[in-house]
Amino acid sequence: MNIMEVNANPRNRCYRCLLEEIDPVSYERDIRRILDMMRPGEKVHENLYQMRLDTCRQCEYLNNGTCTACGCYVELRAAGLQSRCPYKNW
């Protein structure tokens, strides 16, 4: 599936992803707050989390903290124990 096919599917679009309009301090604070609220049984170990983020940093679908393949906030998806990359990179 290419990026045009992903964007053509309304299920995969993030309708609130105008990150250029979001205050970066608020964005980071909100992401950290959500990560901190996750229970230990819901989160991967910190080493695995960092490995997932490293993989995402190399991905062509990463754009301003958002996965353009699925519309998720990468830092949140990477933290989830049950989460998977839509392209099976992790």
MMTF fields as JSON, N, C-alpha, C and O atoms, coordinates in Angstrom:
{
  "mmtfVersion": "1.0.0",
  "mmtfProducer": "UNKNOWN",
  "numBonds": 359,
  "numAtoms": 360,
  "numGroups": 90,
  "numChains": 1,
  "numModels": 1,
  "chainsPerModel": [1],
  "groupsPerChain": [90],
  "chainIdList": ["A"],
  "bondAtomList": [4, 2, 8, 6, 12, 10, 16, 14, 20, 18, 24, 22, 28, 26, 32, 30, 36, 34, 40, 38, 44, 42, 48, 46, 52, 50, 56, 54, 60, 58, 64, 62, 68, 66, 72, 70, 76, 74, 80, 78, 84, 82, 88, 86, 92, 90, 96, 94, 100, 98, 104, 102, 108, 106, 112, 110, 116, 114, 120, 118, 124, 122, 128, 126, 132, 130, 136, 134, 140, 138, 144, 142, 148, 146, 152, 150, 156, 154, 160, 158, 164, 162, 168, 166, 172, 170, 176, 174, 180, 178, 184, 182, 188, 186, 192, 190, 196, 194, 200, 198, 204, 202, 208, 206, 212, 210, 216, 214, 220, 218, 224, 222, 228, 226, 232, 230, 236, 234, 240, 238, 244, 242, 248, 246, 252, 250, 256, 254, 260, 258, 264, 262, 268, 266, 272, 270, 276, 274, 280, 278, 284, 282, 288, 286, 292, 290, 296, 294, 300, 298, 304, 302, 308, 306, 312, 310, 316, 314, 320, 318, 324, 322, 328, 326, 332, 330, 336, 334, 340, 338, 344, 342, 348, 346, 352, 350, 356, 354],
  "bondOrderList": [1, 1, 1, 1, 1, 1, 1, 1, 1, 1, 1, 1, 1, 1, 1, 1, 1, 1, 1, 1, 1, 1, 1, 1, 1, 1, 1, 1, 1, 1, 1, 1, 1, 1, 1, 1, 1, 1, 1, 1, 1, 1, 1, 1, 1, 1, 1, 1, 1, 1, 1, 1, 1, 1, 1, 1, 1, 1, 1, 1, 1, 1, 1, 1, 1, 1, 1, 1, 1, 1, 1, 1, 1, 1, 1, 1, 1, 1, 1, 1, 1, 1, 1, 1, 1, 1, 1, 1, 1],
  "groupList": [{"groupName": "MET", "atomNameList": ["N", "CA", "C", "O"], "elementList": ["N", "C", "C", "O"], "formalChargeList": [0, 0, 0, 0], "bondAtomList": [1, 0, 2, 1, 3, 2], "bondOrderList": [1, 1, 2], "singleLetterCode": "M", "chemCompType": "L-PEPTIDE LINKING"}, {"groupName": "ASN", "atomNameList": ["N", "CA", "C", "O"], "elementList": ["N", "C", "C", "O"], "formalChargeList": [0, 0, 0, 0], "bondAtomList": [1, 0, 2, 1, 3, 2], "bondOrderList": [1, 1, 2], "singleLetterCode": "N", "chemCompType": "L-PEPTIDE LINKING"}, {"groupName": "ILE", "atomNameList": ["N", "CA", "C", "O"], "elementList": ["N", "C", "C", "O"], "formalChargeList": [0, 0, 0, 0], "bondAtomList": [1, 0, 2, 1, 3, 2], "bondOrderList": [1, 1, 2], "singleLetterCode": "I", "chemCompType": "L-PEPTIDE LINKING"}, {"groupName": "GLU", "atomNameList": ["N", "CA", "C", "O"], "elementList": ["N", "C", "C", "O"], "formalChargeList": [0, 0, 0, 0], "bondAtomList": [1, 0, 2, 1, 3, 2], "bondOrderList": [1, 1, 2], "singleLetterCode": "E", "chemCompType": "L-PEPTIDE LINKING"}, {"groupName": "VAL", "atomNameList": ["N", "CA", "C", "O"], "elementList": ["N", "C", "C", "O"], "formalChargeList": [0, 0, 0, 0], "bondAtomList": [1, 0, 2, 1, 3, 2], "bondOrderList": [1, 1, 2], "singleLetterCode": "V", "chemCompType": "L-PEPTIDE LINKING"}, {"groupName": "ALA", "atomNameList": ["N", "CA", "C", "O"], "elementList": ["N", "C", "C", "O"], "formalChargeList": [0, 0, 0, 0], "bondAtomList": [1, 0, 2, 1, 3, 2], "bondOrderList": [1, 1, 2], "singleLetterCode": "A", "chemCompType": "L-PEPTIDE LINKING"}, {"groupName": "PRO", "atomNameList": ["N", "CA", "C", "O"], "elementList": ["N", "C", "C", "O"], "formalChargeList": [0, 0, 0, 0], "bondAtomList": [1, 0, 2, 1, 3, 2], "bondOrderList": [1, 1, 2], "singleLetterCode": "P", "chemCompType": "L-PEPTIDE LINKING"}, {"groupName": "ARG", "atomNameList": ["N", "CA", "C", "O"], "elementList": ["N", "C", "C", "O"], "formalChargeList": [0, 0, 0, 0], "bondAtomList": [1, 0, 2, 1, 3, 2], "bondOrderList": [1, 1, 2], "singleLetterCode": "R", "chemCompType": "L-PEPTIDE LINKING"}, {"groupName": "CYS", "atomNameList": ["N", "CA", "C", "O"], "elementList": ["N", "C", "C", "O"], "formalChargeList": [0, 0, 0, 0], "bondAtomList": [1, 0, 2, 1, 3, 2], "bondOrderList": [1, 1, 2], "singleLetterCode": "C", "chemCompType": "L-PEPTIDE LINKING"}, {"groupName": "TYR", "atomNameList": ["N", "CA", "C", "O"], "elementList": ["N", "C", "C", "O"], "formalChargeList": [0, 0, 0, 0], "bondAtomList": [1, 0, 2, 1, 3, 2], "bondOrderList": [1, 1, 2], "singleLetterCode": "Y", "chemCompType": "L-PEPTIDE LINKING"}, {"groupName": "LEU", "atomNameList": ["N", "CA", "C", "O"], "elementList": ["N", "C", "C", "O"], "formalChargeList": [0, 0, 0, 0], "bondAtomList": [1, 0, 2, 1, 3, 2], "bondOrderList": [1, 1, 2], "singleLetterCode": "L", "chemCompType": "L-PEPTIDE LINKING"}, {"groupName": "ASP", "atomNameList": ["N", "CA", "C", "O"], "elementList": ["N", "C", "C", "O"], "formalChargeList": [0, 0, 0, 0], "bondAtomList": [1, 0, 2, 1, 3, 2], "bondOrderList": [1, 1, 2], "singleLetterCode": "D", "chemCompType": "L-PEPTIDE LINKING"}, {"groupName": "SER", "atomNameList": ["N", "CA", "C", "O"], "elementList": ["N", "C", "C", "O"], "formalChargeList": [0, 0, 0, 0], "bondAtomList": [1, 0, 2, 1, 3, 2], "bondOrderList": [1, 1, 2], "singleLetterCode": "S", "chemCompType": "L-PEPTIDE LINKING"}, {"groupName": "GLY", "atomNameList": ["N", "CA", "C", "O"], "elementList": ["N", "C", "C", "O"], "formalChargeList": [0, 0, 0, 0], "bondAtomList": [1, 0, 2, 1, 3, 2], "bondOrderList": [1, 1, 2], "singleLetterCode": "G", "chemCompType": "PEPTIDE LINKING"}, {"groupName": "LYS", "atomNameList": ["N", "CA", "C", "O"], "elementList": ["N", "C", "C", "O"], "formalChargeList": [0, 0, 0, 0], "bondAtomList": [1, 0, 2, 1, 3, 2], "bondOrderList": [1, 1, 2], "singleLetterCode": "K", "chemCompType": "L-PEPTIDE LINKING"}, {"groupName": "HIS", "atomNameList": ["N", "CA", "C", "O"], "elementList": ["N", "C", "C", "O"], "formalChargeList": [0, 0, 0, 0], "bondAtomList": [1, 0, 2, 1, 3, 2], "bondOrderList": [1, 1, 2], "singleLetterCode": "H", "chemCompType": "L-PEPTIDE LINKING"}, {"groupName": "GLN", "atomNameList": ["N", "CA", "C", "O"], "elementList": ["N", "C", "C", "O"], "formalChargeList": [0, 0, 0, 0], "bondAtomList": [1, 0, 2, 1, 3, 2], "bondOrderList": [1, 1, 2], "singleLetterCode": "Q", "chemCompType": "L-PEPTIDE LINKING"}, {"groupName": "THR", "atomNameList": ["N", "CA", "C", "O"], "elementList": ["N", "C", "C", "O"], "formalChargeList": [0, 0, 0, 0], "bondAtomList": [1, 0, 2, 1, 3, 2], "bondOrderList": [1, 1, 2], "singleLetterCode": "T", "chemCompType": "L-PEPTIDE LINKING"}, {"groupName": "TRP", "atomNameList": ["N", "CA", "C", "O"], "elementList": ["N", "C", "C", "O"], "formalChargeList": [0, 0, 0, 0], "bondAtomList": [1, 0, 2, 1, 3, 2], "bondOrderList": [1, 1, 2], "singleLetterCode": "W", "chemCompType": "L-PEPTIDE LINKING"}],
  "groupTypeList": [0, 1, 2, 0, 3, 4, 1, 5, 1, 6, 7, 1, 7, 8, 9, 7, 8, 10, 10, 3, 3, 2, 11, 6, 4, 12, 9, 3, 7, 11, 2, 7, 7, 2, 10, 11, 0, 0, 7, 6, 13, 3, 14, 4, 15, 3, 1, 10, 9, 16, 0, 7, 10, 11, 17, 8, 7, 16, 8, 3, 9, 10, 1, 1, 13, 17, 8, 17, 5, 8, 13, 8, 9, 4, 3, 10, 7, 5, 5, 13, 10, 16, 12, 7, 8, 6, 9, 14, 1, 18],
  "groupIdList": [1, 2, 3, 4, 5, 6, 7, 8, 9, 10, 11, 12, 13, 14, 15, 16, 17, 18, 19, 20, 21, 22, 23, 24, 25, 26, 27, 28, 29, 30, 31, 32, 33, 34, 35, 36, 37, 38, 39, 40, 41, 42, 43, 44, 45, 46, 47, 48, 49, 50, 51, 52, 53, 54, 55, 56, 57, 58, 59, 60, 61, 62, 63, 64, 65, 66, 67, 68, 69, 70, 71, 72, 73, 74, 75, 76, 77, 78, 79, 80, 81, 82, 83, 84, 85, 86, 87, 88, 89, 90],
  "secStructList": [7, 7, 2, 2, 2, 2, 2, 2, 7, 4, 4, 4, 7, 7, 6, 6, 7, 7, 4, 4, 4, 1, 7, 2, 2, 2, 2, 2, 2, 2, 2, 2, 2, 2, 2, 2, 2, 1, 7, 4, 4, 4, 5, 7, 7, 2, 2, 2, 2, 2, 2, 2, 2, 2, 2, 2, 2, 6, 7, 6, 6, 3, 3, 6, 6, 3, 3, 6, 6, 6, 7, 7, 5, 2, 2, 2, 2, 2, 2, 5, 6, 6, 7, 7, 7, 6, 6, 1, 7, 7],
  "xCoordList": [0.855, 0.0, 0.902, 1.85, 0.604, 1.395, 0.671, -0.465, 1.34, 0.791, -0.519, -1.383, -0.677, -1.93, -3.095, -4.197, -2.848, -3.905, -4.266, -5.438, -3.262, -3.517, -4.357, -5.332, -3.999, -4.738, -6.128, -7.01, -6.338, -7.655, -8.634, -9.847, -8.121, -8.957, -9.239, -8.331, -10.46, -10.75, -10.537, -10.351, -10.557, -10.31, -8.885, -8.634, -7.948, -6.542, -6.113, -4.957, -6.99, -6.614, -6.779, -7.728, -5.859, -5.966, -6.521, -5.874, -7.676, -8.336, -7.872, -8.344, -6.951, -6.49, -4.973, -4.35, -4.381, -2.93, -2.304, -1.378, -2.775, -2.106, -1.088, -1.251, -0.036, 0.94, 1.666, 2.179, 1.716, 2.365, 1.614, 2.177, 0.349, -0.449, -0.471, -1.001, 0.093, 0.106, 1.383, 2.471, 1.233, 2.38, 3.241, 2.752, 4.519, 5.358, 5.499, 5.604, 5.503, 5.609, 4.353, 4.436, 3.199, 1.936, 1.845, 1.397, 2.266, 2.233, 3.071, 2.603, 4.317, 5.189, 4.635, 4.683, 4.12, 3.537, 2.373, 2.264, 1.508, 0.342, 0.748, 0.184, 1.719, 2.199, 2.793, 2.489, 3.63, 4.24, 3.164, 3.257, 2.151, 1.072, 0.347, 0.058, 0.061, -0.626, 0.269, -0.2, 1.549, 2.48, 2.576, 2.622, 2.607, 2.683, 1.42, 1.478, 0.289, -0.979, -1.123, -1.959, -0.309, -0.393, 0.107, 1.132, -0.615, -0.214, 0.966, 1.121, 1.796, 2.96, 2.614, 3.381, 1.501, 1.102, 0.659, 0.453, 0.514, 0.11, 1.296, 1.174, 2.445, 3.604, 4.723, 4.909, 5.461, 6.657, 7.789, 7.717, 8.817, 10.001, 10.666, 10.576, 11.32, 11.937, 12.896, 12.94, 13.664, 14.6, 13.856, 14.264, 12.777, 11.984, 11.308, 11.23, 10.827, 10.213, 11.2, 10.843, 12.422, 13.432, 13.799, 14.043, 13.84, 14.117, 13.011, 13.282, 11.767, 10.638, 10.731, 10.534, 11.03, 11.151, 12.3, 12.173, 13.415, 14.536, 14.118, 14.503, 13.326, 12.824, 11.92, 12.024, 11.045, 10.126, 10.877, 10.473, 11.956, 12.745, 13.298, 13.533, 13.506, 14.046, 12.948, 13.247, 11.709, 10.596, 10.148, 10.082, 9.846, 9.385, 8.0, 7.614, 7.253, 5.91, 5.853, 4.781, 6.99, 7.024, 6.985, 7.768, 6.066, 5.94, 5.473, 4.324, 6.357, 6.023, 5.391, 4.392, 5.968, 5.475, 4.27, 3.751, 3.821, 2.646, 3.031, 3.852, 2.443, 2.625, 1.605, 0.398, 2.084, 1.146, 0.532, -0.387, 1.028, 0.435, -0.856, -1.791, -0.91, -2.099, -2.7, -3.829, -1.966, -2.484, -2.226, -2.698, -1.48, -1.246, -0.144, 0.642, -0.114, 1.022, 2.046, 1.801, 3.183, 4.163, 4.612, 4.731, 4.861, 5.338, 4.313, 4.683, 3.045, 2.014, 1.9, 1.81, 1.903, 1.786, 2.998, 2.854, 4.175, 5.397, 5.414, 6.065, 4.723, 4.72, 3.784, 3.972, 2.793, 1.776, 2.23, 2.791, 1.987, 2.379, 1.725, 2.364, 0.481, -0.25, -0.161, -0.711, 0.515, 0.594, 1.538, 2.502, 1.245, 2.076, 2.225, 1.339, 3.356, 3.581, 2.685, 2.602, 2.009, 1.153, 1.935, 1.348, 3.242, 4.073, 4.948, 5.89, 4.62, 5.296, 6.804, 7.591, 7.195, 8.604, 8.979, 10.162, 7.99, 8.188, 6.885, 6.82],
  "yCoordList": [-1.171, 0.0, 1.235, 1.316, 2.187, 3.414, 4.517, 4.34, 5.648, 6.735, 7.281, 7.708, 7.273, 7.765, 6.851, 7.327, 5.54, 4.609, 4.792, 4.718, 5.029, 5.25, 6.497, 6.476, 7.592, 8.842, 8.766, 9.532, 7.863, 7.725, 7.012, 7.102, 6.313, 5.579, 6.469, 6.707, 6.965, 7.881, 7.277, 8.02, 5.963, 5.318, 5.557, 5.56, 5.757, 5.908, 7.358, 7.613, 8.301, 9.703, 10.219, 9.868, 11.044, 11.721, 13.108, 13.892, 13.425, 14.678, 15.832, 16.959, 15.549, 16.593, 16.699, 17.003, 16.455, 16.384, 17.612, 17.477, 18.785, 19.993, 20.352, 21.321, 19.548, 19.698, 21.038, 21.508, 21.658, 22.969, 24.021, 25.055, 23.755, 24.69, 24.352, 25.12, 23.224, 22.806, 23.323, 23.228, 23.857, 24.307, 23.091, 22.158, 23.069, 21.888, 21.535, 20.358, 22.52, 22.253, 21.539, 20.583, 22.006, 21.365, 19.957, 19.04, 19.781, 18.466, 17.481, 16.393, 17.86, 16.965, 16.702, 15.57, 17.718, 17.558, 16.578, 15.706, 16.716, 15.833, 14.39, 13.464, 14.194, 12.84, 12.223, 11.078, 12.969, 12.479, 12.143, 11.128, 12.99, 12.759, 11.447, 10.664, 11.217, 9.982, 8.773, 7.749, 8.885, 7.78, 7.483, 6.323, 8.532, 8.345, 7.715, 7.041, 7.923, 7.352, 5.873, 5.175, 5.39, 3.98, 3.109, 3.406, 2.047, 1.116, 0.271, 0.036, -0.187, -0.999, -2.2, -2.534, -2.842, -3.994, -3.634, -4.52, -2.355, -1.887, -1.416, -1.238, -1.213, -0.62, -1.63, -2.559, -1.418, -2.218, -1.679, -0.556, -2.475, -2.056, -0.886, -0.79, -0.017, 1.192, 0.876, 1.612, -0.211, -0.562, -0.891, -0.46, -1.646, -1.99, -0.743, -0.566, 0.109, 1.369, 2.182, 2.682, 2.314, 3.083, 2.413, 3.097, 1.081, 0.369, 0.625, 0.829, 0.613, 0.892, 2.317, 2.542, 3.269, 4.655, 4.81, 5.55, 4.126, 4.179, 3.665, 4.227, 2.59, 2.05, 3.072, 3.292, 3.685, 4.682, 5.906, 6.492, 6.283, 7.429, 7.208, 8.166, 5.956, 5.619, 5.419, 5.237, 5.454, 5.119, 6.314, 7.438, 6.066, 7.117, 7.651, 8.724, 6.927, 7.35, 8.229, 8.709, 8.445, 9.312, 10.768, 11.188, 11.533, 12.949, 13.702, 13.565, 14.486, 15.303, 14.498, 14.917, 13.353, 12.551, 11.695, 10.994, 11.744, 11.0, 9.991, 10.282, 8.82, 7.816, 8.108, 8.019, 8.452, 8.758, 7.494, 7.581, 6.324, 5.069, 4.764, 4.207, 5.132, 4.781, 5.963, 5.871, 7.07, 8.257, 8.314, 9.229, 7.343, 7.331, 8.312, 8.764, 8.624, 9.334, 8.26, 7.398, 8.309, 7.236, 6.918, 5.747, 7.939, 7.679, 6.899, 6.103, 7.126, 6.392, 4.96, 4.028, 4.778, 3.422, 2.584, 1.415, 3.168, 2.422, 1.966, 0.972, 2.66, 2.318, 1.167, 0.495, 0.934, -0.058, -1.489, -1.874, -2.271, -3.68, -4.448, -5.307, -4.153, -4.862, -4.166, -4.665, -3.034, -2.259, -2.905, -3.576, -2.693, -3.201, -2.118, -1.284, -2.149, -1.267, -1.753, -2.958, -0.837, -1.285, -1.968, -2.688, -1.75, -2.393, -3.496, -3.963, -3.904, -5.027, -4.805, -5.749, -3.527, -3.236, -3.518, -3.631, -3.634, -4.063, -4.619, -5.041],
  "zCoordList": [0.0, 0.0, 0.0, 0.78, -0.87, -0.882, -0.114, 0.326, 0.04, 0.861, 0.299, 1.065, -1.0, -1.591, -1.207, -0.935, -1.187, -0.786, 0.685, 1.054, 1.518, 2.94, 3.124, 3.876, 2.448, 2.59, 1.991, 2.379, 1.058, 0.45, 1.376, 1.186, 2.364, 3.307, 4.516, 5.313, 4.679, 5.787, 7.161, 8.125, 7.29, 8.575, 9.053, 10.258, 8.127, 8.478, 8.64, 8.978, 8.414, 8.512, 9.924, 10.625, 10.324, 11.61, 11.325, 10.63, 11.832, 11.522, 12.399, 12.253, 13.306, 14.206, 14.169, 15.186, 13.027, 12.923, 12.286, 11.486, 12.611, 12.164, 13.236, 13.977, 13.296, 14.361, 14.302, 15.318, 13.123, 13.038, 13.843, 14.203, 14.122, 14.906, 16.391, 17.194, 16.755, 18.147, 18.799, 18.231, 19.968, 20.738, 21.066, 21.704, 20.647, 20.885, 22.367, 22.714, 23.224, 24.657, 25.148, 25.919, 24.701, 25.084, 24.527, 25.216, 23.286, 22.644, 23.446, 23.781, 23.757, 24.509, 25.905, 26.386, 26.549, 27.888, 27.85, 28.713, 26.861, 26.759, 26.481, 27.063, 25.599, 25.307, 26.573, 26.906, 27.273, 28.525, 29.558, 30.249, 29.661, 30.63, 30.319, 31.224, 29.061, 28.668, 28.925, 29.421, 28.59, 28.847, 30.337, 30.745, 31.142, 32.597, 33.167, 34.195, 32.521, 32.998, 32.64, 33.214, 31.691, 31.312, 32.461, 33.075, 32.74, 33.798, 33.329, 32.131, 34.258, 33.883, 33.003, 32.099, 33.242, 32.434, 31.023, 30.194, 30.745, 29.413, 28.58, 27.368, 29.229, 28.565, 28.355, 29.142, 27.268, 27.033, 27.903, 28.402, 28.078, 28.825, 28.082, 26.858, 28.821, 28.249, 27.104, 26.119, 27.219, 26.136, 24.844, 23.766, 24.946, 23.765, 23.202, 21.986, 24.084, 23.658, 22.82, 21.754, 23.293, 22.561, 21.242, 20.248, 21.222, 19.965, 18.948, 17.765, 19.412, 18.516, 17.969, 16.775, 18.841, 18.39, 17.397, 16.421, 17.631, 16.691, 15.319, 14.293, 15.307, 14.046, 13.36, 12.154, 14.128, 13.566, 13.027, 12.023, 13.69, 13.222, 11.822, 11.085, 11.457, 10.139, 9.085, 7.905, 9.501, 8.615, 7.786, 8.283, 6.535, 5.629, 6.001, 5.538, 6.822, 7.193, 8.441, 8.809, 9.093, 10.266, 9.821, 8.97, 10.404, 10.071, 11.315, 11.734, 11.897, 13.072, 14.2, 14.784, 14.502, 15.61, 15.286, 16.155, 14.044, 13.624, 12.551, 11.682, 12.615, 11.567, 10.467, 10.696, 9.292, 8.206, 7.608, 6.794, 8.002, 7.536, 8.28, 7.704, 9.574, 10.356, 11.116, 11.597, 11.231, 11.898, 13.394, 14.068, 13.926, 15.374, 15.764, 14.931, 17.053, 17.62, 17.947, 18.791, 17.286, 17.331, 18.755, 19.116, 19.563, 20.925, 21.752, 22.615, 21.49, 22.229, 21.724, 22.523, 20.424, 19.888, 20.284, 20.642, 20.223, 20.546, 21.996, 22.318, 22.864, 24.292, 24.629, 25.644, 23.805, 24.131, 23.986, 22.961, 25.01, 25.019, 23.868, 23.26, 23.569, 22.519, 21.159, 20.176, 21.09, 19.848, 18.843, 19.213, 17.586, 16.495, 15.435, 15.244, 14.755, 13.608, 12.468, 12.232, 11.752, 10.644, 9.515, 8.707, 9.456, 8.431, 9.013, 8.373, 10.233, 10.908, 11.042, 10.976, 11.233, 11.48, 12.926, 13.248, 13.797, 15.188, 15.721, 16.876]
}
